[in-house]
Amino acid sequence: MLEYIPVDEDIELMLTTEESIEFRQKVLNYRKNKEIFLIHSPGDKEYLGRCVSAGRGFAHITPSGDLTPCPISNIATHNLVRSSLREGLHSELFRNIRENEHLLETKGSPCALFSHQNEVNELVKKVKAYRTSV
């Protein structure tokens, strides 16, 4: 049975609130002063109302081509070597995450999907997702 397990389960390695604020300020400074396009995950969630994973704002492609809801997530149903980005973004996995908006709420954690591990585990079983290597 596949369970959703974040790449690193040790939340002690996550940024503290203070570190997150400092990092956010650096990202905003780069956006303002550099000719670069940056997506700040999870920092942009505050400005967009919730987590932007699962194609709501972005998705993540692993080096092997697996399409995951976000860089932290290690679950997929599509690999872009064998399917199109459009198919992956319209997958049952991504659609279920987007349609169940509470899954995109962080509950004070830096990662929304990490905050809803039991529900994500059920979704993984339902859509027959697989664990990615990265």
DSSP file with accessible surface (Angstrom, degrees, kcal/mol):
  #  RESIDUE AA STRUCTURE BP1 BP2  ACC     N-H-->O    O-->H-N    N-H-->O    O-->H-N    TCO  KAPPA ALPHA  PHI   PSI    X-CA   Y-CA   Z-CA
    1    1 A M              0   0  181      0, 0.0     2,-0.4     0, 0.0   124,-0.0   0.000 360.0 360.0 360.0 126.8    0.0    0.0    0.0
    2    2 A L        -     0   0   43    127,-0.1     2,-0.4   119,-0.1   123,-0.1  -0.668 360.0-169.1 -83.6 131.1    1.4    3.4   -1.1
    3    3 A E        -     0   0   97     -2,-0.4     2,-0.6   121,-0.1   118,-0.1  -0.934  29.8-109.2-118.1 148.6    1.3    6.1    1.5
    4    4 A Y        +     0   0    1     -2,-0.4   117,-0.1   113,-0.3   116,-0.1  -0.645  43.7 172.7 -74.7 117.6    2.0    9.8    0.9
    5    5 A I        -     0   0   55     -2,-0.6    69,-0.1    69,-0.1     4,-0.1  -0.978  30.9-124.8-129.1 116.7    5.3   10.5    2.7
    6    6 A P        -     0   0    4      0, 0.0     3,-0.3     0, 0.0    67,-0.1  -0.199  30.3-107.0 -56.0 154.7    6.9   13.9    2.2
    7    7 A V  S    S+     0   0   97     65,-1.2     2,-0.5     1,-0.3    66,-0.1   0.893 112.8  22.0 -52.8 -41.1   10.5   13.8    0.9
    8    8 A D        -     0   0   79     64,-0.1    -1,-0.3     1,-0.1     5,-0.0  -0.943  65.4-173.4-131.7 111.7   11.6   14.8    4.3
    9    9 A E        +     0   0  111     -2,-0.5     2,-1.1    -3,-0.3    -1,-0.1   0.574  58.1 102.7 -80.1  -9.2    9.3   14.1    7.3
   10   10 A D    >   -     0   0   72      1,-0.2     3,-1.9     2,-0.1     4,-0.2  -0.625  50.8-171.5 -81.2 100.3   11.5   15.9    9.8
   11   11 A I  G >  S+     0   0  100     -2,-1.1     3,-1.5     1,-0.3    -1,-0.2   0.681  76.7  78.3 -69.4 -12.1    9.7   19.2   10.3
   12   12 A E  G 3  S+     0   0  167      1,-0.3    -1,-0.3    -3,-0.1     4,-0.1   0.744  88.8  58.1 -65.7 -19.6   12.7   20.5   12.3
   13   13 A L  G <  S+     0   0  120     -3,-1.9    -1,-0.3     2,-0.1    -2,-0.2   0.574  86.8  99.5 -85.9  -8.5   14.4   21.1    9.0
   14   14 A M  S <  S-     0   0   52     -3,-1.5     2,-0.0    -4,-0.2    -3,-0.0  -0.410  88.3 -91.6 -74.4 153.8   11.6   23.4    7.8
   15   15 A L        -     0   0   84     -2,-0.1    -1,-0.1     1,-0.1    -2,-0.1  -0.364  39.5-122.6 -62.8 143.0   12.1   27.2    8.0
   16   16 A T     >  -     0   0   66      1,-0.1     4,-2.8    -3,-0.1     5,-0.2  -0.307  32.3 -99.7 -73.9 170.3   11.0   28.8   11.2
   17   17 A T  H  > S+     0   0  101      1,-0.2     4,-2.2     2,-0.2     5,-0.2   0.928 126.4  48.5 -58.1 -44.7    8.4   31.7   10.9
   18   18 A E  H  > S+     0   0  136      1,-0.2     4,-2.4     2,-0.2    -1,-0.2   0.910 111.8  48.4 -63.7 -43.4   11.2   34.2   11.3
   19   19 A E  H  > S+     0   0   87      2,-0.2     4,-2.8     1,-0.2    -1,-0.2   0.890 109.9  53.1 -63.9 -38.4   13.4   32.5    8.6
   20   20 A S  H  X S+     0   0   46     -4,-2.8     4,-2.6     2,-0.2    -2,-0.2   0.910 109.4  48.4 -62.7 -42.0   10.4   32.3    6.3
   21   21 A I  H  X S+     0   0   99     -4,-2.2     4,-2.2     2,-0.2    -2,-0.2   0.936 113.0  47.7 -64.3 -44.6    9.8   36.1    6.7
   22   22 A E  H  X S+     0   0  114     -4,-2.4     4,-1.8     1,-0.2    -2,-0.2   0.930 113.5  47.3 -63.0 -44.1   13.5   36.8    6.0
   23   23 A F  H  X S+     0   0  100     -4,-2.8     4,-2.3     1,-0.2    -1,-0.2   0.914 109.6  54.2 -63.3 -42.2   13.5   34.5    3.0
   24   24 A R  H  X S+     0   0   14     -4,-2.6     4,-2.7     1,-0.2    -1,-0.2   0.909 106.1  52.2 -58.7 -43.7   10.3   36.1    1.6
   25   25 A Q  H  X S+     0   0  111     -4,-2.2     4,-2.3     1,-0.2    -1,-0.2   0.896 108.5  51.2 -61.6 -37.5   11.9   39.6    1.9
   26   26 A K  H  X S+     0   0  106     -4,-1.8     4,-2.5     2,-0.2    -1,-0.2   0.918 110.1  49.0 -65.6 -42.0   14.9   38.4   -0.1
   27   27 A V  H  X S+     0   0   10     -4,-2.3     4,-2.6     2,-0.2    -2,-0.2   0.938 111.8  48.6 -62.4 -46.0   12.6   36.9   -2.8
   28   28 A L  H  X S+     0   0   54     -4,-2.7     4,-2.0     1,-0.2    -1,-0.2   0.894 110.7  51.7 -62.7 -37.4   10.6   40.1   -3.1
   29   29 A N  H  X S+     0   0   86     -4,-2.3     4,-2.5    -5,-0.2    -1,-0.2   0.923 109.7  49.1 -64.5 -43.8   13.8   42.1   -3.3
   30   30 A Y  H  X S+     0   0  111     -4,-2.5     4,-2.4     1,-0.2     6,-0.2   0.916 110.4  51.3 -61.2 -43.4   15.1   39.9   -6.1
   31   31 A R  H  < S+     0   0   82     -4,-2.6    -1,-0.2     1,-0.2    -2,-0.2   0.889 115.1  43.0 -60.5 -38.9   11.8   40.3   -8.0
   32   32 A K  H  < S+     0   0  177     -4,-2.0    -2,-0.2    -5,-0.2    -1,-0.2   0.875 126.4  28.4 -74.8 -37.2   12.0   44.1   -7.6
   33   33 A N  H  < S+     0   0   99     -4,-2.5     2,-0.3    -5,-0.2    -2,-0.2   0.502 110.1  63.8-110.0  -6.2   15.6   44.5   -8.5
   34   34 A K  S  < S-     0   0  124     -4,-2.4     2,-1.8    -5,-0.2     0, 0.0  -0.891  77.3-121.9-121.3 151.0   16.6   41.7  -10.8
   35   35 A E  S    S+     0   0  211     -2,-0.3     2,-0.3     2,-0.1    -4,-0.1  -0.596  75.3 113.2 -87.0  76.3   15.5   40.7  -14.3
   36   36 A I        -     0   0   94     -2,-1.8     2,-0.6    -6,-0.2    -2,-0.1  -0.992  64.2-131.9-148.6 146.1   14.3   37.3  -13.2
   37   37 A F        -     0   0  174     -2,-0.3     2,-0.4     2,-0.0    -2,-0.1  -0.923  32.7-178.2-101.9 118.7   11.0   35.5  -12.9
   38   38 A L        -     0   0   49     -2,-0.6     2,-0.5   -11,-0.1    -2,-0.0  -0.962  20.8-162.2-120.5 136.9   10.7   33.8   -9.5
   39   39 A I        -     0   0   85     -2,-0.4     2,-0.8     2,-0.1     4,-0.1  -0.983  16.9-152.2-110.5 124.5    8.0   31.6   -8.0
   40   40 A H     >  -     0   0   16     -2,-0.5     4,-3.3     2,-0.1     5,-0.3  -0.864  14.7-141.2-103.5 105.9    8.3   31.4   -4.3
   41   41 A S  T  4 S+     0   0   51     -2,-0.8    -2,-0.1     1,-0.3    10,-0.0  -0.955  83.4   0.9-110.6 122.1    6.9   28.2   -2.9
   42   42 A P  T >4 S+     0   0   52      0, 0.0     3,-2.0     0, 0.0     4,-0.4  -0.974 123.7  71.1 -97.8   6.7    5.4   28.3   -0.4
   43   43 A G  T >4 S+     0   0    5      1,-0.3     3,-1.0     2,-0.2     4,-0.4   0.803  91.3  59.9 -56.4 -34.5    5.7   32.0    0.1
   44   44 A D  T >X S+     0   0   17     -4,-3.3     4,-1.5     1,-0.2     3,-0.6   0.668  83.8  83.3 -71.0 -11.8    3.4   33.0   -2.7
   45   45 A K  H <> S+     0   0   29     -3,-2.0     4,-0.9    -5,-0.3     5,-0.4   0.876  85.0  56.7 -60.8 -35.7    0.5   31.2   -1.0
   46   46 A E  H <4 S+     0   0  118     -3,-1.0    -1,-0.2    -4,-0.4     3,-0.2   0.867 111.5  42.7 -63.7 -33.4   -0.2   34.2    1.3
   47   47 A Y  H <4 S+     0   0  142     -3,-0.6    -1,-0.2    -4,-0.4    -2,-0.2   0.683 117.2  45.7 -86.5 -19.2   -0.7   36.4   -1.7
   48   48 A L  H  < S-     0   0   90     -4,-1.5    -2,-0.2    -3,-0.2    -1,-0.2   0.359 113.6-110.2-106.2   2.8   -2.7   33.9   -3.7
   49   49 A G  S  < S-     0   0   61     -4,-0.9     2,-0.3    -3,-0.2    -3,-0.1   0.165  84.3  -1.2  94.9 -21.6   -5.0   32.9   -0.9
   50   50 A R  S    S-     0   0   59     -5,-0.4    55,-0.2    -6,-0.2    -2,-0.2  -0.965 105.1 -35.3-176.3-177.7   -3.7   29.3   -0.5
   51   51 A C        -     0   0   21     53,-2.5    53,-0.1    -2,-0.3   -10,-0.0  -0.200  44.5-149.9 -55.5 142.6   -1.2   26.8   -1.8
   52   52 A V      > +     0   0    8      4,-0.1     6,-2.0     5,-0.1     5,-1.5   0.138  53.6 121.4-105.1  20.8   -0.7   27.1   -5.5
   53   53 A S  T > 5 +     0   0    0      3,-0.2     3,-1.4     1,-0.2    17,-0.2  -0.114  48.5  47.1 -77.9 177.9    0.2   23.4   -6.1
   54   54 A A  T 3 5S-     0   0    0     15,-2.2     5,-0.2     1,-0.3    44,-0.2   0.797 134.9 -54.0  62.6  32.3   -1.5   20.9   -8.4
   55   55 A G  T 3 5S+     0   0   32      3,-2.4    -1,-0.3    14,-0.5     4,-0.2   0.510 110.6 116.4  84.8   2.8   -1.7   23.2  -11.3
   56   56 A R  T < 5S-     0   0   93     -3,-1.4    -3,-0.2     2,-0.4    -2,-0.1   0.784 110.3 -20.7 -73.1 -25.4   -3.5   26.0   -9.4
   57   57 A G  S   <S-     0   0   51     -5,-1.5     2,-0.3     1,-0.6    -4,-0.2   0.352 133.9 -10.5-149.1 -33.0   -0.4   28.1  -10.0
   58   58 A F        -     0   0   31     -6,-2.0    -3,-2.4    11,-0.2    -1,-0.6  -0.969  50.6-152.5-160.0 173.2    2.3   25.7  -10.8
   59   59 A A        -     0   0   33     -2,-0.3     2,-0.4    -5,-0.2    11,-0.1  -0.872  23.8-117.2-142.3 175.0    3.3   22.0  -10.8
   60   60 A H  E     -A   68   0A  48      8,-2.7     8,-3.0    -2,-0.3     2,-0.5  -0.956  13.6-159.8-124.7 137.9    6.6   20.3  -10.4
   61   61 A I  E     -A   67   0A  86     -2,-0.4     6,-0.2     6,-0.2    18,-0.1  -0.975  17.5-141.6-116.1 122.5    8.5   18.0  -12.9
   62   62 A T    >   -     0   0    4      4,-2.7     3,-2.3    -2,-0.5     0, 0.0  -0.315  32.1-100.8 -74.3 165.0   11.1   15.7  -11.5
   63   63 A P  T 3  S+     0   0  116      0, 0.0    -1,-0.1     0, 0.0    -2,-0.0   0.817 125.8  53.2 -57.1 -27.0   14.3   15.1  -13.4
   64   64 A S  T 3  S-     0   0   56      2,-0.1    17,-0.2    70,-0.0    -2,-0.0   0.463 125.0-102.3 -89.0   0.3   12.9   11.8  -14.5
   65   65 A G    <   +     0   0   10     -3,-2.3    15,-3.3     1,-0.3     2,-0.2   0.452  68.9 148.4  98.5   1.1    9.7   13.5  -15.9
   66   66 A D  E     - B   0  79A  13     13,-0.3    -4,-2.7    14,-0.1     2,-0.7  -0.509  42.6-137.3 -70.5 136.2    7.2   12.7  -13.1
   67   67 A L  E     +AB  61  78A   2     11,-2.7    10,-0.5    -6,-0.2    11,-0.5  -0.856  28.2 179.8 -97.2 112.7    4.6   15.4  -12.7
   68   68 A T  E     -A   60   0A   0     -8,-3.0    -8,-2.7    -2,-0.7     8,-0.1  -0.790  39.6-115.3-111.7 157.1    4.0   16.1   -9.0
   69   69 A P  S    S-     0   0    0      0, 0.0   -15,-2.2     0, 0.0   -14,-0.5   0.830  93.8 -11.7 -60.3 -31.9    1.6   18.6   -7.4
   70   70 A C  S    S-     0   0    7    -17,-0.2     3,-0.3   -11,-0.1   -10,-0.1  -0.969  76.5 -93.2-158.8 169.9    4.6   20.5   -5.9
   71   71 A P  S    S+     0   0   59      0, 0.0    -1,-0.0     0, 0.0   -12,-0.0   0.782 123.5  50.0 -63.5 -24.5    8.3   20.3   -5.3
   72   72 A I  S    S+     0   0   81    -66,-0.1   -65,-1.2   -65,-0.1   -64,-0.1   0.815  93.8  89.4 -81.9 -31.2    7.7   18.8   -1.8
   73   73 A S        -     0   0    0     -3,-0.3    -3,-0.1   -67,-0.1    -5,-0.1  -0.380  54.9-166.9 -70.6 143.2    5.2   16.2   -3.0
   74   74 A N        +     0   0   11     -2,-0.1    58,-2.1   -69,-0.1     2,-0.3  -0.126  55.6  98.4-121.5  37.8    6.6   12.8   -4.0
   75   75 A I  E     +C  131   0B   0     56,-0.2     2,-0.3   -71,-0.1    56,-0.2  -0.943  40.8 161.2-126.6 146.7    3.4   11.5   -5.7
   76   76 A A  E     -C  130   0B   0     54,-1.9    54,-2.8    -2,-0.3    -8,-0.1  -0.987  31.3-170.4-155.5 159.2    2.5   11.3   -9.3
   77   77 A T  S    S+     0   0   38    -10,-0.5     2,-0.4    -2,-0.3    -9,-0.1   0.401  79.7  52.8-124.1 -11.5    0.2    9.6  -11.8
   78   78 A H  E     -B   67   0A  49    -11,-0.5   -11,-2.7    10,-0.1     2,-0.4  -0.974  57.0-162.3-132.0 143.7    1.8   10.9  -15.0
   79   79 A N  E >>  -B   66   0A  10     -2,-0.4     3,-1.4   -13,-0.3     4,-1.4  -0.990  21.1-139.4-121.4 130.3    5.3   11.0  -16.4
   80   80 A L  T 34 S+     0   0   49    -15,-3.3     5,-0.1    -2,-0.4   -14,-0.1   0.577  99.8  67.9 -73.6  -4.2    5.9   13.5  -19.2
   81   81 A V  T 34 S+     0   0  115    -17,-0.2    -1,-0.3     1,-0.1   -16,-0.1   0.845 116.4  25.8 -73.8 -32.1    8.0   11.0  -21.1
   82   82 A R  T <4 S+     0   0  181     -3,-1.4     2,-0.3   -17,-0.1    -2,-0.2   0.493 129.7  28.0-110.3  -9.0    4.8    9.0  -21.7
   83   83 A S  S  < S-     0   0   23     -4,-1.4     2,-0.1     3,-0.0    -1,-0.1  -0.944  81.4 -96.3-146.4 171.0    2.1   11.6  -21.5
   84   84 A S     >  -     0   0   53     -2,-0.3     4,-2.1     1,-0.1     5,-0.2  -0.471  28.3-118.4 -90.2 160.4    1.5   15.3  -22.1
   85   85 A L  H  > S+     0   0   85      1,-0.2     4,-2.9     2,-0.2     5,-0.3   0.910 116.6  56.8 -59.8 -41.3    1.6   18.1  -19.6
   86   86 A R  H  > S+     0   0  182      1,-0.2     4,-1.6     2,-0.2    -1,-0.2   0.926 106.4  49.0 -57.8 -45.3   -2.1   18.8  -20.4
   87   87 A E  H  4 S+     0   0  103      1,-0.2    -1,-0.2     2,-0.2    -2,-0.2   0.924 112.8  48.1 -61.2 -44.0   -3.0   15.2  -19.5
   88   88 A G  H >< S+     0   0    0     -4,-2.1     3,-1.4     1,-0.2     6,-0.4   0.916 110.4  49.7 -64.1 -43.1   -1.1   15.5  -16.2
   89   89 A L  H 3< S+     0   0   49     -4,-2.9    -1,-0.2     1,-0.3    -2,-0.2   0.789 114.5  46.0 -67.6 -26.4   -2.6   18.8  -15.2
   90   90 A H  T 3< S+     0   0  113     -4,-1.6    -1,-0.3    -5,-0.3    -2,-0.2   0.291  89.6 127.1 -95.6   9.8   -6.1   17.4  -16.0
   91   91 A S  S <> S-     0   0    7     -3,-1.4     4,-2.8     1,-0.1     5,-0.2  -0.160  75.0-113.0 -65.4 160.6   -5.4   14.1  -14.1
   92   92 A E  H  > S+     0   0   83      2,-0.2     4,-2.6     1,-0.2     5,-0.2   0.876 116.8  56.2 -61.7 -36.1   -7.6   12.8  -11.4
   93   93 A L  H  > S+     0   0    0      2,-0.2     4,-1.9     1,-0.2    -1,-0.2   0.975 113.1  38.1 -60.3 -55.0   -4.9   13.5   -8.8
   94   94 A F  H  > S+     0   0    1     -6,-0.4     4,-2.6     1,-0.2     5,-0.2   0.912 116.4  52.3 -65.1 -42.7   -4.5   17.2   -9.7
   95   95 A R  H  X S+     0   0   98     -4,-2.8     4,-2.8     1,-0.2     5,-0.2   0.931 108.9  50.1 -60.8 -44.2   -8.2   17.7  -10.2
   96   96 A N  H  X S+     0   0   17     -4,-2.6     4,-1.6    -5,-0.2    -1,-0.2   0.900 110.8  49.0 -63.2 -40.6   -9.0   16.2   -6.8
   97   97 A I  H  < S+     0   0    0     -4,-1.9     6,-0.3    -5,-0.2    -1,-0.2   0.947 114.7  44.8 -64.7 -45.1   -6.5   18.4   -5.0
   98   98 A R  H  < S+     0   0   66     -4,-2.6    -2,-0.2     1,-0.2    -1,-0.2   0.895 114.0  49.0 -66.0 -38.6   -7.8   21.5   -6.7
   99   99 A E  H  < S+     0   0  128     -4,-2.8     2,-1.0     1,-0.2    -1,-0.2   0.752 104.2  60.9 -75.9 -23.5  -11.5   20.6   -6.1
  100  100 A N  S >< S+     0   0   64     -4,-1.6     3,-2.7    -5,-0.2     4,-0.3  -0.672  71.6 179.9-100.4  76.2  -10.9   19.9   -2.4
  101  101 A E  G >  S+     0   0   98     -2,-1.0     3,-2.0     1,-0.3    -1,-0.2   0.741  71.2  69.5 -55.7 -27.6   -9.7   23.4   -1.6
  102  102 A H  G >  S+     0   0   68      1,-0.3     3,-1.6     2,-0.2    -1,-0.3   0.801  88.6  66.2 -63.7 -22.5   -9.2   22.6    2.1
  103  103 A L  G <  S+     0   0    7     -3,-2.7    -1,-0.3    -6,-0.3    -2,-0.2   0.705  96.5  56.9 -68.3 -16.8   -6.2   20.4    0.9
  104  104 A L  G <  S+     0   0    1     -3,-2.0   -53,-2.5    -4,-0.3     2,-0.4   0.311  85.6  97.6 -97.2   8.7   -4.6   23.6   -0.2
  105  105 A E    <   -     0   0   98     -3,-1.6    10,-0.1   -55,-0.2   -55,-0.1  -0.836  64.3-151.3 -97.3 136.0   -4.8   25.2    3.3
  106  106 A T    >   -     0   0   29     -2,-0.4     3,-2.3     4,-0.1     5,-0.2   0.660  11.5-146.0 -85.9 -17.6   -1.6   24.9    5.3
  107  107 A K  T 3  S-     0   0  151      1,-0.3    -1,-0.0     3,-0.1     4,-0.0   0.883  77.8 -51.2  53.2  35.8   -3.0   24.9    8.9
  108  108 A G  T 3  S+     0   0   78      1,-0.3    -1,-0.3     2,-0.0    -2,-0.1   0.369 115.9 116.6  85.6  -7.1    0.1   26.7   10.0
  109  109 A S  S <  S-     0   0   24     -3,-2.3    -1,-0.3     1,-0.1     6,-0.1  -0.628  74.7-122.7 -89.7 153.4    2.5   24.3    8.3
  110  110 A P  S    S+     0   0   45      0, 0.0     2,-0.5     0, 0.0    -1,-0.1   0.746  99.3  52.4 -66.0 -19.9    4.8   25.4    5.5
  111  111 A C     >  -     0   0   14     -5,-0.2     4,-1.4     1,-0.2    -2,-0.1  -0.964  65.2-158.7-125.1 124.1    3.2   22.7    3.3
  112  112 A A  H  > S+     0   0    2     -2,-0.5     4,-0.6     2,-0.2     3,-0.3   0.929  96.5  47.5 -64.1 -48.2   -0.5   22.2    2.6
  113  113 A L  H >4 S+     0   0    1      1,-0.2     3,-0.9     2,-0.2     7,-0.2   0.870 108.8  55.4 -65.9 -32.6   -0.3   18.6    1.5
  114  114 A F  H >4 S+     0   0   29      1,-0.2     3,-0.8     2,-0.1    -1,-0.2   0.861 103.6  56.5 -63.5 -34.3    1.9   17.8    4.5
  115  115 A S  H 3< S+     0   0   28     -4,-1.4    -1,-0.2    -3,-0.3    -2,-0.2   0.651 111.0  43.3 -70.9 -16.8   -0.8   19.2    6.7
  116  116 A H  T <X  +     0   0    6     -3,-0.9     4,-2.6    -4,-0.6    -1,-0.3  -0.271  68.2 145.2-124.7  46.8   -3.4   16.7    5.2
  117  117 A Q  H <> S+     0   0   60     -3,-0.8     4,-2.8     1,-0.2  -113,-0.3   0.868  71.1  51.3 -59.0 -41.6   -1.4   13.5    5.2
  118  118 A N  H  > S+     0   0  133      1,-0.2     4,-1.9     2,-0.2    -1,-0.2   0.937 113.8  43.9 -63.6 -45.0   -4.4   11.2    5.9
  119  119 A E  H  > S+     0   0   82      2,-0.2     4,-2.2     1,-0.2    -1,-0.2   0.891 113.6  50.8 -67.1 -38.0   -6.5   12.7    3.2
  120  120 A V  H  X S+     0   0    0     -4,-2.6     4,-2.9    -7,-0.2    -2,-0.2   0.909 107.1  54.7 -66.8 -39.0   -3.7   12.7    0.7
  121  121 A N  H  X S+     0   0   13     -4,-2.8     4,-1.9    -5,-0.2    -1,-0.2   0.914 109.1  48.0 -58.8 -42.7   -3.0    9.0    1.6
  122  122 A E  H  X S+     0   0  113     -4,-1.9     4,-2.4     2,-0.2    -1,-0.2   0.906 111.7  49.7 -64.3 -41.0   -6.6    8.2    0.7
  123  123 A L  H  X S+     0   0   13     -4,-2.2     4,-2.7     2,-0.2     5,-0.2   0.911 106.8  55.6 -64.3 -41.3   -6.4   10.2   -2.5
  124  124 A V  H  X>S+     0   0    1     -4,-2.9     5,-2.0     1,-0.2     4,-0.7   0.921 111.0  44.7 -56.8 -45.6   -3.2    8.3   -3.5
  125  125 A K  H ><5S+     0   0   86     -4,-1.9     3,-0.6     3,-0.2    -1,-0.2   0.929 112.6  52.3 -63.7 -44.7   -5.0    5.0   -3.1
  126  126 A K  H 3<5S+     0   0  118     -4,-2.4    -2,-0.2     1,-0.2    -1,-0.2   0.892 118.7  33.5 -61.0 -43.0   -8.0    6.3   -5.0
  127  127 A V  H 3<5S-     0   0   18     -4,-2.7    -1,-0.2    -5,-0.1    -2,-0.2   0.399 106.1-122.3 -97.7   1.6   -6.1    7.5   -8.0
  128  128 A K  T <<5 +     0   0  175     -4,-0.7    -3,-0.2    -3,-0.6    -4,-0.1   0.914  46.2 177.6  58.0  46.9   -3.4    4.8   -7.9
  129  129 A A      < -     0   0   10     -5,-2.0     2,-0.3    -6,-0.2   -52,-0.2  -0.338  17.1-140.6 -74.1 162.2   -0.6    7.3   -7.7
  130  130 A Y  E     -C   76   0B  74    -54,-2.8   -54,-1.9    -2,-0.1     2,-0.4  -0.871  18.6-106.1-123.7 157.4    3.0    6.2   -7.3
  131  131 A R  E     -C   75   0B 103     -2,-0.3   -56,-0.2   -56,-0.2     2,-0.1  -0.686  34.5-137.8 -82.7 134.1    5.9    7.5   -5.2
  132  132 A T        -     0   0   10    -58,-2.1    -1,-0.0    -2,-0.4   -58,-0.0  -0.478  11.7-127.7 -87.2 163.1    8.5    9.4   -7.2
  133  133 A S              0   0  104     -2,-0.1    -1,-0.1     1,-0.1   -59,-0.0   0.677 360.0 360.0 -84.3 -18.6   12.2    9.0   -6.6
  134  134 A V              0   0   81    -61,-0.1    -1,-0.1   -60,-0.0    -2,-0.1  -0.976 360.0 360.0-129.6 360.0   12.8   12.7   -6.3
